[in-house]
Amino acid sequence: MQHSEVFSTPERRTAVASTRVTTTLYDVIAALQTVVEPEEDDLVVAIVTDWFRSGRLRFPEDATIAA
């Protein structure tokens, strides 16, 4: 008897699970500020800017952005 006859190999899934999370920009900034020093606001801004530029952080398509 071969090993493969005793133990079946589970089927591999190639689809990647969605990691989409809907939140507010305020919540993202507040979460980042909990892990950096209080005087490192420039680091929080740099991280959020990088996430927007890389596409990791996005505005919903139907969002209205007021200046």
N, C-alpha and C positions, 0 to 999 in steps of 0.2 A: 504494500500500500504506500502510495506516495504522500508526501506532506500536503500537497495541494488538495488531495482527496479528503483529508480529514478536516482541514481548516480552510474555509472559503475566504478568499481575499475580498475585502469590502470594495465596493465600487467607488472610484474617485470622482469627485465633483469638480468640474473645471470652472463653474460659475462662481464669481466672487460675490460675497454678500455685500449689500449696500451699507455704507457707513454714513449715510446722510443723517444729519442731526439739524433740526430747526431750532434756532435760538436767537437771541438778540445780540447785537454788537456790544451792548453794554455788558451782557453776561460773559461774553468772550473776554472782554477787557478786564472785568472783575476777576475772572478765574485766573488770568495771567498775572494779575497784580498780587495774587495770593502766593505766588511762587518766586517772585522777584523782590529785591529789597525796595523799601518805600521810595528811595531817591532814584530809582531806575525806571522812571516813566518813559524815558527815551528808548529803552530796550523793549518795552511793551509796544510802543508805537512802531518800532522797527519790525517786530515779529508780526503784528497785525498787517502791516504794509506788505511784508513778504508773503504772507498767506493769501492776501488778495491778489497779488501779482502772479503767484504760482497756481491759483485756482483752487487752493485748499479751502478758502473762505470765499463765499459768493453771496451776493444779494439775490433774493428771489426775483424772477423775471417780472413779476407784477408789482414790485416795490416802487414806491414814490420816494425819491431822495430830495429833500428840501435843503437848499443852501442858505 
